[in-house]
Amino acid sequence: MSDVPPIDSGDDGDPGRPLDWRARYDAARARGVPLDPRSEPVAGVAAYPTAYDSDHLIVTETGRLEGILGELSEAAADFGWGIELERVSGEPETLEAATARARAGRDQFDLPTLYRVRIFPQPRADKDDEPVPPIDAWRLLQRARARFGRGFRGAALDHVVTVDPLQVNPFGRTNPFGRTNPFGRTNPFGRTNAPGIESYADPGSGGRQVVGFVGPAPVRTPIAKSGRRPVIAVLDTGCGAHTWLPDDIVDCHPSVEGTPIGMTDPATDPETHGDVCGPLDGGIDEAAGHGTFIAGIIRQVAPEADIVSVRVADSQGTVLESELMVAVRSIVKWMSLAPEKGGRAIDVLNLSLSYFHETPEDELFDLTLSELLVAARKLGCVVVCSAGNEATNRPTFPAALWAWPHADFVVDDPTDAAPHLSVGALNPNGTMALFSNVGPWVRTCAPGVAVLSTSPPFEGGVEPGSRDDRWGVRRETIDPDDFSGGFALWSGTSFAAPFVAALFAREIADALAHGSLRRADERIAAVRKAEKAILKQLAVIGPRKV
C-alpha cells in the first residue's frame, strides 16, 4: 500500500460540512421538473406552468385509497409503468396497512394521512410497450383523468415549493434572477436609477448586501409565572447562530412525541454552511441565511415572542409540497396535544414560501394543504404567507388559501378560526415593490424591500476590491459577501410576511404574559380583533395610492 496520503476531502476540521463533490453536486440539482402544459392533453383541463417531482404523485384522499390505486394502476399500464404506495419518508407501505388506517378513520387529531404513489417502469410480456416512456407524474395524472373523467380526484402532483427571497428562480416563474451572488461589480452603485424588476437583485437596489447595525439589541420584559410568551413557528431554511437568536428564544430542534419536525442533517444545514452546493467557489447559496433573516425580523418587531424554527427547505430554497405538508401536519398535531403530553401552543405560523398550481379550479385542485392550515387556524393559530415575487396576479399557494372572490379551491374559511393573511411587499417609500405579486388574493402589504435583519456569519468567496494595511491595522474596502458582522439588507415578500406575523404576536403578548387566552376560542377572538387593528395600521403605511 502506498505511503502517499490521500488528498484531503476538504472538511477543514468541520465534520458537518459536505464537501465531497458528489454531495455538492446532488445538493445543487434542481428539485423537480417544469410542467409542459401541452403534454397529455385532456379536454377541459387548461394547465399552466409549475414545477413538480416527476416520479410520484401525492395521495390526497385516503378514504377511497384502494379505488384510487386501482385507477392509477390502469392508467399507468397504458405507458408500461407500475405504481407502489409509500410514505412521504420514502418507506414502502402496503395497501392493506394503509386501508386499515383509512377504515379506522383519521387519527385522534382528525388530520389526513399523507402518502405518495411511486411510479416505476413495468413493461408487460403480453403487450408491446418497450421501451417505456420516461416516468412522468403529470402524464399519469392526465391519463387517469382521460380514463375516469376530468374530475378524477384523490391524487395530485407533488409541487416544488420555494422560499421567497427575491433571487430564487423556480421553474415556471417570470422572475429572471438566476444569480446566486450578485456582487460581480467592484462598485455596485454605478446606476442612479436601475430599471426594471431585475434591479432589486443588485446591492444598493434591494439585493442582499452587507450592512452595519448600530442600534440596541431587542429587549424582553419579564412575564408572570402563570403566563407565557407568544410563539411564532417559521417553516423555512432553519435558523443560524446570532446573538439575537439564542436557544432560549429560538427552538431549532422541534419535535412532537419524540419525532423531529423537518430536516435534521447538520451537514446540509444552509444556516450553518452558507456554501453547501455547487462548485467550490465560496459563493453563498441562494437561500442560505433566509430563515435567520426572518427570525431577526420577528425579534425586532415582537421581541417578546418565542420562535420555533422548522427547517424544511434546502440551500436552494426548495421543498416538495408533500414534505411541507408533513411538517405542517406535525405542527398541528403538536398544537393539538395537551401540555402534559408535550403539546405546545403556537400562535402564528409564518410561511415565506410558495408555488403555482397548474389547475387552480375547484374540481382539479388538491385540498390537503388547505385542510391542514384550516386545522391550525381552528386551534387559534394565525397563518401568514408571503405572496411571492413574480410581479403577477396569478395566485400563489398557500398565500391564496383564504376566501377571496372566486377562491373555489379553499376547503373551508370559517369565521370561528384564526385569520389567514397573504402579504405583498412595500418599497421603503411606501409604494408597492415592482416584483411583488398583486391581485384580490393579496390581503395586505408590509415592508419587504431593503429590509435590515440578522444574518449567519457567512464569509463568501468574494474579496474586498482593495486592501492596504498600515500601522498594524487591516485596511480594506467593503467585502461584499462577508456577513460576519451579523446583519444584512435583503428584499422579497418573504420578509414582509414575518413583519405581519410579528405584529400579531405583539398584539397578544401582554394578555398571554398575564396568563390570559388559555383556550383556543379565546385566542381566536383575540387575534380576530388584532387583525382589524393590524390591517388598519398596514393600510396607513402603504401601498401608496396613485
C-alpha positions as CSV (number, residue, x, y, z in Angstrom):
1,M,0.0,0.0,0.0
2,S,1.3,3.5,-0.9
3,D,2.5,5.7,1.9
4,V,1.3,8.8,0.0
5,P,-1.5,10.3,2.0
6,P,-4.9,10.7,0.2
7,I,-6.0,14.1,-1.0
8,D,-7.8,16.0,1.8
9,S,-11.5,15.7,1.5
10,G,-11.8,19.4,2.3
11,D,-13.7,19.2,5.6
12,D,-11.4,21.8,7.2
13,G,-12.0,20.3,10.6
14,D,-15.7,20.7,10.3
15,P,-17.2,17.1,10.2
16,G,-20.6,18.5,9.3
17,R,-19.6,20.2,6.1
18,P,-20.4,18.1,3.0
19,L,-17.5,19.0,0.6
20,D,-17.5,15.7,-1.2
21,W,-18.1,16.5,-4.8
22,R,-21.0,14.1,-5.1
23,A,-22.8,15.6,-2.2
24,R,-22.3,19.1,-3.5
25,Y,-23.4,18.1,-7.0
26,D,-26.6,16.4,-5.6
27,A,-27.4,19.4,-3.4
28,A,-27.3,21.6,-6.5
29,R,-29.7,19.5,-8.5
30,A,-32.9,21.3,-9.2
31,R,-35.9,19.8,-7.4
32,G,-38.5,18.6,-9.8
33,V,-39.1,19.4,-13.5
34,P,-41.1,22.1,-15.3
35,L,-44.6,21.1,-16.3
36,D,-45.3,21.1,-20.0
37,P,-49.0,22.1,-20.3
38,R,-49.1,20.7,-23.8
39,S,-48.2,17.1,-22.8
40,E,-51.0,14.5,-22.4
41,P,-53.9,17.0,-23.1
42,V,-57.3,16.3,-21.6
43,A,-60.4,18.1,-22.8
44,G,-61.5,20.8,-20.4
45,V,-58.2,20.8,-18.5
46,A,-56.2,24.0,-19.1
47,A,-52.9,23.7,-17.3
48,Y,-50.3,26.4,-16.6
49,P,-46.6,26.2,-15.7
50,T,-45.4,25.0,-12.4
51,A,-42.7,22.6,-11.1
52,Y,-43.3,19.1,-9.7
53,D,-41.5,15.9,-8.9
54,S,-42.0,13.6,-11.9
55,D,-41.5,10.2,-10.3
56,H,-44.5,10.1,-7.9
57,L,-47.9,11.5,-7.1
58,I,-49.4,12.5,-3.7
59,V,-52.5,10.7,-2.5
60,T,-54.8,13.3,-1.2
61,E,-58.0,11.2,-0.4
62,T,-57.2,8.1,1.7
63,G,-60.9,7.3,2.2
64,R,-61.0,5.6,-1.2
65,L,-57.4,4.5,-1.3
66,E,-58.0,1.2,-3.0
67,G,-60.1,2.7,-5.7
68,I,-57.5,5.5,-6.4
69,L,-54.7,3.0,-6.6
70,G,-56.7,0.7,-8.9
71,E,-57.5,3.6,-11.3
72,L,-53.9,4.9,-11.3
73,S,-52.6,1.3,-11.9
74,E,-54.9,1.0,-15.0
75,A,-53.7,4.4,-16.3
76,A,-50.0,3.6,-15.6
77,A,-50.3,0.3,-17.6
78,D,-51.0,2.3,-20.7
79,F,-47.4,3.6,-20.6
80,G,-45.8,0.3,-19.4
81,W,-45.5,1.7,-15.8
82,G,-46.3,0.3,-12.4
83,I,-47.1,2.0,-9.1
84,E,-46.5,1.3,-5.5
85,L,-47.6,3.1,-2.3
86,E,-45.1,4.6,0.0
87,R,-45.0,7.1,2.9
88,V,-43.7,10.6,2.3
89,S,-40.5,9.5,4.0
90,G,-39.9,7.0,1.2
91,E,-40.7,3.9,3.2
92,P,-42.9,1.3,1.4
93,E,-46.4,1.0,2.6
94,T,-48.8,-1.9,2.0
95,L,-52.3,-1.2,0.7
96,E,-53.6,-3.4,3.5
97,A,-52.0,-1.3,6.2
98,A,-53.0,2.0,4.6
99,T,-56.5,0.8,4.0
100,A,-56.9,-0.4,7.6
101,R,-55.8,3.0,8.8
102,A,-58.2,4.7,6.5
103,R,-61.1,2.5,7.6
104,A,-60.3,3.3,11.2
105,G,-60.8,6.9,10.3
106,R,-58.2,9.7,10.7
107,D,-56.1,9.8,13.7
108,Q,-57.3,11.3,17.0
109,F,-56.4,14.8,15.8
110,D,-58.6,14.4,12.6
111,L,-55.7,15.1,10.3
112,P,-55.2,13.5,6.9
113,T,-52.6,10.8,6.5
114,L,-50.2,11.5,3.6
115,Y,-48.9,9.0,1.1
116,R,-47.1,9.0,-2.2
117,V,-47.6,6.8,-5.2
118,R,-44.2,5.9,-6.7
119,I,-44.1,5.3,-10.4
120,F,-41.7,2.8,-12.0
121,P,-41.2,1.1,-15.4
122,Q,-43.1,-2.2,-15.6
123,P,-43.4,-3.4,-19.2
124,R,-45.8,-6.3,-19.7
125,A,-44.8,-9.5,-21.5
126,D,-48.2,-9.6,-23.3
127,K,-48.0,-6.1,-24.5
128,D,-45.7,-4.2,-27.0
129,D,-44.8,-1.4,-24.5
130,E,-41.0,-1.4,-24.6
131,P,-39.1,0.8,-24.4
132,V,-41.4,2.5,-21.9
133,P,-41.6,6.3,-22.0
134,P,-39.8,8.3,-19.2
135,I,-41.7,8.4,-15.9
136,D,-43.9,11.5,-15.7
137,A,-46.4,12.0,-12.9
138,W,-48.2,14.7,-14.9
139,R,-48.8,12.3,-17.8
140,L,-50.1,9.7,-15.4
141,L,-52.5,12.1,-13.7
142,Q,-53.8,13.3,-17.0
143,R,-54.2,9.8,-18.3
144,A,-56.3,8.9,-15.2
145,R,-58.5,12.0,-16.0
146,A,-58.8,10.8,-19.6
147,R,-59.9,7.4,-18.5
148,F,-62.1,8.1,-15.5
149,G,-63.3,11.7,-16.1
150,R,-61.9,15.2,-15.8
151,G,-63.0,15.3,-12.2
152,F,-60.7,12.3,-11.2
153,R,-59.7,13.0,-7.6
154,G,-57.6,11.6,-4.9
155,A,-54.1,12.1,-6.4
156,A,-52.2,15.2,-7.2
157,L,-48.7,16.4,-8.3
158,D,-46.1,16.9,-5.6
159,H,-45.2,20.6,-6.4
160,V,-41.8,22.2,-5.8
161,V,-42.3,24.9,-3.2
162,T,-39.7,27.7,-2.9
163,V,-38.9,30.3,-0.3
164,D,-39.5,33.8,-1.4
165,P,-36.4,36.0,-1.3
166,L,-36.1,37.9,-4.5
167,Q,-33.3,35.9,-6.2
168,V,-34.7,32.4,-6.0
169,N,-35.8,31.5,-9.5
170,P,-38.0,28.4,-9.6
171,F,-39.4,26.8,-12.7
172,G,-42.3,28.5,-14.5
173,R,-41.9,31.9,-12.9
174,T,-41.3,35.2,-14.7
175,N,-38.6,36.4,-12.3
176,P,-35.3,36.2,-14.1
177,F,-33.0,36.3,-11.1
178,G,-30.6,33.4,-11.7
179,R,-27.6,34.8,-9.9
180,T,-26.6,33.2,-6.6
181,N,-24.2,36.0,-5.7
182,P,-25.0,39.4,-7.3
183,F,-21.7,41.1,-6.2
184,G,-20.0,40.9,-9.5
185,R,-19.0,44.6,-9.7
186,T,-16.4,46.3,-7.6
187,N,-18.7,49.3,-7.2
188,P,-22.3,48.2,-7.3
189,F,-23.7,51.7,-7.0
190,G,-22.9,52.9,-10.5
191,R,-26.5,53.4,-11.6
192,T,-28.7,56.2,-10.2
193,N,-32.0,54.6,-11.4
194,A,-31.6,50.9,-12.0
195,P,-34.6,50.0,-14.2
196,G,-37.0,47.1,-14.1
197,I,-37.6,44.2,-11.7
198,E,-34.1,42.8,-12.0
199,S,-32.7,45.9,-10.3
200,Y,-33.9,44.5,-7.0
201,A,-31.2,41.8,-7.2
202,D,-28.4,44.4,-7.1
203,P,-26.8,45.6,-3.9
204,G,-27.9,49.2,-3.4
205,S,-31.2,48.5,-5.1
206,G,-32.5,45.8,-2.7
207,G,-30.3,42.8,-3.3
208,R,-28.6,41.0,-0.4
209,Q,-26.0,43.3,1.0
210,V,-23.7,43.6,4.0
211,V,-24.7,46.3,6.4
212,G,-23.7,47.6,9.8
213,F,-26.2,47.8,12.6
214,V,-25.6,50.4,15.4
215,G,-28.8,50.2,17.4
216,P,-29.5,48.3,20.6
217,A,-30.5,44.6,20.6
218,P,-34.2,43.8,21.2
219,V,-35.0,43.6,24.9
220,R,-37.6,41.4,26.6
221,T,-39.7,42.2,29.6
222,P,-40.4,39.6,32.4
223,I,-43.7,37.7,32.3
224,A,-45.9,36.3,35.1
225,K,-45.3,32.8,36.2
226,S,-48.8,31.9,35.1
227,G,-48.3,33.4,31.7
228,R,-46.3,32.6,28.5
229,R,-44.8,34.3,25.6
230,P,-46.4,34.3,22.1
231,V,-45.0,31.6,19.8
232,I,-44.3,32.0,16.1
233,A,-43.4,28.9,14.1
234,V,-41.3,29.6,11.0
235,L,-41.2,26.8,8.3
236,D,-38.1,27.7,6.3
237,T,-34.4,27.0,5.9
238,G,-33.8,26.9,9.7
239,C,-32.0,29.4,11.9
240,G,-28.3,30.1,12.3
241,A,-26.1,31.4,15.0
242,H,-26.7,35.0,16.1
243,T,-26.5,36.9,19.4
244,W,-30.1,38.0,19.0
245,L,-31.3,34.4,18.5
246,P,-30.1,32.3,21.4
247,D,-31.5,28.8,22.3
248,D,-33.9,30.2,24.9
249,I,-35.6,32.3,22.3
250,V,-35.3,30.1,19.1
251,D,-36.1,26.4,19.2
252,C,-34.2,25.0,16.3
253,H,-34.9,21.3,17.1
254,P,-38.6,21.0,17.5
255,S,-40.1,17.5,17.8
256,V,-43.5,16.0,18.5
257,E,-43.8,12.8,20.5
258,G,-40.1,12.2,20.1
259,T,-40.1,12.6,16.3
260,P,-38.2,15.6,14.9
261,I,-40.1,18.1,12.7
262,G,-38.5,18.9,9.4
263,M,-34.9,18.3,8.2
264,T,-32.2,17.4,10.8
265,D,-29.0,16.6,8.9
266,P,-26.4,19.1,10.1
267,A,-24.2,18.5,7.1
268,T,-26.6,20.2,4.8
269,D,-27.8,23.0,7.1
270,P,-27.9,26.2,4.9
271,E,-27.9,28.4,8.0
272,T,-24.6,26.9,9.2
273,H,-22.8,26.3,5.9
274,G,-23.5,29.1,3.5
275,D,-21.9,27.3,0.6
276,V,-23.5,23.8,0.6
277,C,-23.8,23.0,-3.1
278,G,-22.3,23.5,-6.5
279,P,-18.7,24.5,-7.4
280,L,-16.1,25.2,-4.7
281,D,-16.1,28.9,-5.4
282,G,-17.2,30.2,-2.0
283,G,-20.5,31.6,-3.4
284,I,-23.2,31.8,-0.8
285,D,-26.2,29.6,-1.8
286,E,-29.4,31.4,-2.9
287,A,-31.4,30.7,0.2
288,A,-28.7,30.3,2.8
289,G,-29.5,32.6,5.7
290,H,-33.1,33.0,4.7
291,G,-34.6,31.6,7.9
292,T,-32.2,33.5,10.1
293,F,-33.2,36.7,8.4
294,I,-36.8,36.0,9.0
295,A,-36.1,35.3,12.7
296,G,-34.4,38.6,13.0
297,I,-37.4,40.5,11.7
298,I,-39.6,38.8,14.2
299,R,-37.2,39.7,17.0
300,Q,-37.2,43.4,16.0
301,V,-41.0,43.7,15.7
302,A,-42.0,41.4,18.5
303,P,-39.1,40.9,21.0
304,E,-41.4,39.2,23.4
305,A,-42.1,36.3,21.0
306,D,-40.5,32.8,21.1
307,I,-39.7,31.3,17.7
308,V,-39.9,27.7,16.6
309,S,-37.7,27.3,13.6
310,V,-38.6,24.3,11.4
311,R,-36.1,23.5,8.7
312,V,-38.0,22.3,5.6
313,A,-36.2,24.0,2.7
314,D,-32.7,23.2,1.3
315,S,-29.9,25.7,0.5
316,Q,-31.6,26.5,-2.9
317,G,-34.8,27.4,-1.1
318,T,-36.8,24.4,-2.3
319,V,-39.0,21.8,-0.6
320,L,-41.5,19.3,-2.0
321,E,-45.2,20.1,-1.2
322,S,-45.6,16.7,0.4
323,E,-42.6,17.3,2.8
324,L,-44.1,20.7,3.6
325,M,-47.4,19.2,4.4
326,V,-45.9,16.6,6.7
327,A,-44.2,19.4,8.6
328,V,-47.5,21.4,8.9
329,R,-49.3,18.3,10.0
330,S,-46.7,17.7,12.7
331,I,-47.1,21.3,13.9
332,V,-50.9,20.9,14.0
333,K,-50.5,17.7,15.9
334,W,-48.1,19.4,18.4
335,M,-50.7,22.1,19.0
336,S,-53.4,19.5,19.5
337,L,-51.6,17.6,22.2
338,A,-52.3,18.5,25.9
339,P,-49.4,20.3,27.6
340,E,-48.9,17.4,29.9
341,K,-48.3,15.2,26.9
342,G,-45.8,17.5,25.3
343,G,-48.1,19.8,23.4
344,R,-47.2,23.4,22.7
345,A,-49.4,26.3,21.8
346,I,-48.4,28.1,18.6
347,D,-50.0,31.5,17.9
348,V,-48.7,32.3,14.4
349,L,-47.4,30.2,11.6
350,N,-45.1,32.0,9.1
351,L,-44.8,30.5,5.6
352,S,-42.5,32.6,3.5
353,L,-42.7,30.2,0.6
354,S,-45.0,29.5,-2.3
355,Y,-45.8,27.6,-5.5
356,F,-48.1,27.9,-8.5
357,H,-50.8,25.3,-9.0
358,E,-51.2,24.2,-12.6
359,T,-55.0,23.9,-12.5
360,P,-56.4,26.1,-9.7
361,E,-60.0,25.2,-10.3
362,D,-62.3,23.6,-7.7
363,E,-62.6,20.1,-9.0
364,L,-58.9,19.9,-10.1
365,F,-57.3,21.4,-7.0
366,D,-55.8,19.2,-4.3
367,L,-57.1,20.2,-0.9
368,T,-54.8,18.7,1.7
369,L,-52.6,21.7,2.5
370,S,-55.7,23.9,2.7
371,E,-57.3,21.4,5.1
372,L,-54.2,21.3,7.3
373,L,-53.9,25.1,7.5
374,V,-57.6,25.4,8.4
375,A,-57.0,22.8,11.2
376,A,-54.2,25.1,12.5
377,R,-56.4,28.1,12.4
378,K,-59.2,26.4,14.3
379,L,-56.7,25.8,17.1
380,G,-56.1,29.6,17.3
381,C,-53.0,29.8,15.1
382,V,-52.8,32.7,12.6
383,V,-51.4,31.7,9.2
384,V,-49.3,34.4,7.5
385,C,-47.9,33.7,4.0
386,S,-45.7,35.6,1.5
387,A,-47.4,36.5,-1.7
388,G,-44.4,35.8,-4.0
389,N,-42.1,37.9,-6.2
390,E,-43.2,37.2,-9.8
391,A,-44.9,40.5,-10.5
392,T,-48.1,38.7,-11.4
393,N,-51.7,38.4,-10.3
394,R,-51.7,34.7,-10.7
395,P,-52.4,33.2,-7.3
396,T,-49.6,31.5,-5.4
397,F,-50.2,28.9,-2.7
398,P,-50.5,28.7,0.3
399,A,-51.0,32.5,0.2
400,A,-54.3,32.3,-1.7
401,L,-55.9,29.7,0.5
402,W,-58.5,32.1,2.0
403,A,-61.9,33.0,0.9
404,W,-61.2,35.7,-1.6
405,P,-63.7,36.1,-4.6
406,H,-63.5,33.0,-6.9
407,A,-61.4,31.0,-4.5
408,D,-63.4,27.8,-5.0
409,F,-60.4,25.7,-4.0
410,V,-60.5,26.7,-0.4
411,V,-61.6,23.8,1.9
412,D,-63.3,26.0,4.4
413,D,-62.8,29.5,5.7
414,P,-64.6,29.6,9.0
415,T,-65.3,32.7,10.9
416,D,-64.6,30.9,14.2
417,A,-60.9,30.4,13.3
418,A,-57.8,32.5,13.3
419,P,-57.1,34.6,10.2
420,H,-55.2,33.6,7.1
421,L,-53.2,36.5,5.6
422,S,-51.3,36.8,2.3
423,V,-48.7,39.6,2.3
424,G,-47.1,41.6,-0.5
425,A,-44.0,43.8,-0.3
426,L,-43.6,47.5,0.0
427,N,-40.6,49.7,-1.0
428,P,-39.1,51.9,1.7
429,N,-41.1,54.9,0.4
430,G,-44.4,53.0,0.9
431,T,-45.0,52.2,-2.8
432,M,-45.6,48.6,-3.7
433,A,-42.5,46.8,-4.8
434,L,-42.5,46.2,-8.6
435,F,-41.7,42.5,-8.1
436,S,-44.5,41.9,-5.5
437,N,-47.4,39.8,-6.7
438,V,-50.8,41.6,-6.7
439,G,-54.5,40.8,-7.0
440,P,-57.6,40.3,-4.9
441,W,-56.0,37.3,-3.2
442,V,-53.2,39.5,-1.6
443,R,-54.8,40.8,1.6
444,T,-52.2,43.3,2.7
445,C,-48.7,44.7,2.2
446,A,-45.8,45.3,4.6
447,P,-42.1,46.5,4.3
448,G,-40.2,44.0,2.2
449,V,-37.5,45.8,0.3
450,A,-34.0,46.6,1.6
451,V,-35.1,45.3,5.0
452,L,-32.4,45.1,7.7
453,S,-32.1,41.9,9.7
454,T,-29.9,39.2,11.1
455,S,-27.6,37.0,9.0
456,P,-25.5,34.0,10.0
457,P,-21.7,34.9,10.0
458,F,-21.1,33.8,6.4
459,E,-17.9,34.7,4.6
460,G,-18.3,34.2,0.9
461,G,-15.6,33.8,-1.7
462,V,-15.6,37.4,-3.0
463,E,-12.7,39.5,-1.6
464,P,-12.6,43.3,-1.0
465,G,-11.7,45.3,-4.1
466,S,-8.7,47.0,-2.4
467,R,-6.6,46.4,0.6
468,D,-3.7,48.4,2.1
469,D,-2.6,47.5,5.6
470,R,-0.8,50.3,7.6
471,W,0.4,50.7,11.1
472,G,-0.5,47.1,12.0
473,V,-4.1,47.7,11.1
474,R,-6.0,45.9,8.3
475,R,-7.5,48.4,5.9
476,E,-9.7,47.4,3.0
477,T,-12.8,48.3,1.1
478,I,-16.1,46.5,2.0
479,D,-16.0,42.8,1.5
480,P,-19.4,42.4,-0.3
481,D,-20.2,38.9,0.9
482,D,-18.6,38.9,4.4
483,F,-21.6,38.8,6.7
484,S,-19.5,38.1,9.9
485,G,-20.9,41.4,11.2
486,G,-24.2,39.6,11.6
487,F,-26.5,41.9,9.6
488,A,-27.7,42.3,6.0
489,L,-30.2,44.0,3.8
490,W,-32.4,41.8,1.7
491,S,-35.7,42.0,-0.3
492,G,-38.7,39.9,-1.0
493,T,-42.2,39.2,0.1
494,S,-40.5,36.6,2.3
495,F,-39.6,39.4,4.6
496,A,-42.9,41.2,4.5
497,A,-44.7,38.1,5.9
498,P,-42.8,37.9,9.2
499,F,-43.3,41.6,9.8
500,V,-47.1,40.9,9.8
501,A,-46.7,37.6,11.8
502,A,-44.8,39.5,14.5
503,L,-47.5,42.2,14.7
504,F,-50.0,39.5,15.7
505,A,-47.6,38.2,18.3
506,R,-47.1,41.7,19.6
507,E,-50.8,42.4,19.8
508,I,-51.5,39.4,22.1
509,A,-48.2,39.3,24.0
510,D,-49.4,41.3,27.0
511,A,-52.5,39.1,27.5
512,L,-50.5,35.9,27.2
513,A,-47.9,37.2,29.6
514,H,-50.5,37.7,32.3
515,G,-52.0,34.3,31.9
516,S,-55.0,35.1,29.7
517,L,-56.0,33.5,26.4
518,R,-55.6,29.9,27.6
519,R,-58.3,28.4,25.4
520,A,-58.3,28.3,21.6
521,D,-61.6,30.2,21.3
522,E,-60.1,33.0,23.5
523,R,-57.0,33.2,21.3
524,I,-59.2,33.2,18.1
525,A,-61.3,36.1,19.4
526,A,-58.1,38.0,20.4
527,V,-56.3,37.5,17.0
528,R,-59.5,38.4,15.1
529,K,-59.7,41.6,17.0
530,A,-55.9,42.2,16.4
531,E,-56.4,41.5,12.7
532,K,-58.6,44.6,12.3
533,A,-56.1,46.8,14.1
534,I,-53.2,45.4,12.1
535,L,-54.8,45.8,8.7
536,K,-55.7,49.3,9.6
537,Q,-52.1,50.0,10.6
538,L,-50.7,48.5,7.5
539,A,-53.2,50.5,5.3
540,V,-51.6,53.6,6.7
541,I,-48.0,52.7,5.7
542,G,-48.9,51.5,2.2
543,P,-49.3,50.8,-0.6
544,R,-49.2,54.4,-1.6
545,K,-52.1,55.3,-4.0
546,V,-51.6,56.7,-7.5
